[in-house]
Amino acid sequence: MVATSTDVWVSGDGYESYVGRWSRLVAREFLHWLDVSPDRHWLDVGCGTGALTQTVVDVAAPASVQAVDRSASFVEFARHRVRDPRASFSVADAQSLPQSSGSIDAVVSGLVLNFIPRPEAAVSEMARVTRAGGVVAVYVWDYADRMQLMRYFWDAAIALDARGEELNEARRFPLCAPAPLEALFRSAGLERVESRAIDVPTRFRDFDDFWRPFLSGQGPGPAYTMSLSEERRVALRDRVHGALPVAADGSIDLIARAWAVRGTRC
C-alpha cells in the first residue's frame, strides 16, 4: 500500500456525507458482534468524525471511551459532535499510541487501518495497550467487491481512464480481506483471531444523493472526481448513473460490506 494525496481527509461534513453515514450502521453490528461487557474502558483508534465512538457510547455502556486521530480537524469535529462525558478526544498517531501498556479493555478502529502507512505497527500498538484478556478489533470496507458505492464508481472510472486503475481502492488495499487481516492480527501476537462480513443497506433517495458526495473532494474517489476536467467529470457521472440499479421512483438500493476482524490479547 502506498499512501497518496487522495487519502487526505480534512472535512468532517464531507466525510459524513460520503461514508460516515454508512459507517454508523456497520459500527452498531460490529459492536454487537464483539459483545464486550458493560463498564469497560475503550479506545477508538483513528476516530475520524466520531461515528464509532458515538456508537460505543450508545450501545456498549462503557466506563470510558478514549478516541484518537491524527487529524486535529477531525478531533475537533468529533469532540463537538459526541457530547457524552465518558468520551474524550485527542490527537495521536495510531503507530505510536500514548496510552499505557495493558490499560484498555477494548481497542477498536473503523475504516482507517488501510490508510495507515504501517498497519502492522498500528495493530502492534493496539495490542500493546490492551489488557490481558481484552479485545482488539477493526473493520474496513470490502473495496474489491461488495462496497458497492465505491465499486460502481471505480468500475466506471477505470473504463473511461486508465489512471483510475492506479487509484482504485481494490488494487491499492489488498489488506482489506479476511486472510490478510487475520494474518496481521496473528503477527501482532493476538489469539482467537476471527473475521466476518458485515453487510448494511445503503439507500440513496436519488442519483443526486449518490453523486453529491463525490464532489466533496474527500477521500480517493471524490478527490479523483474533482481532479477531472468538467467534460470528463460529466462523462464519469453519466457512466456511473447508467450502471446503477435505479428504481422507478429514482431511489438506489446498494449494499455496503465491511470486513471485520477481532483477536484477544493473552
Summary of the structure (lengths in Angstrom):
residues: 266
radius of gyration: 18.3
end to end distance: 29.3
largest distance: 56.7
contacts: 916
relative contact order: 0.17
helix: 46%
strand: 25%
